[in-house]
Amino acid sequence: MTFEQDQIWRTLTDDPGNYYCQASNFEREQFKTWVTGLLREREVTVDFVKADGDFRSMKCTLNESLGAKYSGNESKRRPNPDVCVVWDTNQNAWRSFRWDRIKRVQFQLG
């Protein structure tokens, strides 16, 4: 089942889906702030569903000392609040994921 078909099924069966989809707008903003804060501090593994429906597990960060390479011209477009742009530490490139497609966030303390 594609992601879009899954979302239609969830709508028809009143199954809201993941935490982000179930949360209020306030809780969504808190979640985004928490995850972005983690990404600025450390490497985080984010499991999510890609646009084509495939599952992906990505190790990523926004921390320069962990590899995030800022050149000053990453974003010439207006940021999309539904998308998080991160540095993929395995691919050594900028990638993104949609907040509403996150399945799991993993990180290590310390």
Residue pairs with C-beta under 8 A, 6 or more apart in sequence:
1 9
1 53
2 52
2 53
3 49
3 50
3 51
3 52
3 53
3 101
4 53
6 17
6 53
7 17
9 15
10 16
10 17
10 21
16 22
17 100
18 100
18 101
18 102
18 103
19 31
19 102
20 28
20 31
20 99
20 100
20 102
21 100
23 31
28 99
31 99
32 84
32 99
35 44
35 46
35 84
35 105
36 62
36 84
38 44
38 105
38 107
39 60
39 61
39 62
39 63
39 84
39 86
40 62
40 63
41 63
42 61
42 63
42 66
42 107
42 108
43 59
43 60
43 61
43 63
43 66
43 89
43 107
44 59
44 60
44 61
44 105
44 106
44 107
45 57
45 58
45 59
45 60
45 104
45 105
45 106
45 107
46 57
46 58
46 60
46 86
46 97
46 102
46 104
46 105
46 106
47 55
47 56
47 57
47 58
47 102
47 103
47 104
47 105
47 106
48 55
48 56
48 58
48 97
48 98
48 101
48 102
48 103
49 55
49 56
49 101
49 103
50 56
50 101
51 98
55 103
56 97
58 86
58 88
58 90
58 95
58 97
59 88
59 89
59 90
60 86
60 87
60 88
60 89
60 95
61 67
61 68
61 86
61 87
61 89
62 68
62 86
62 87
64 70
66 87
66 89
67 87
67 89
67 92
68 86
68 87
69 87
69 92
74 85
74 94
75 85
79 85
82 98
82 99
82 100
83 96
83 97
83 98
83 99
84 96
84 97
84 98
84 99
85 94
85 95
85 96
86 94
86 95
86 96
86 97
87 93
87 94
87 95
88 94
88 95
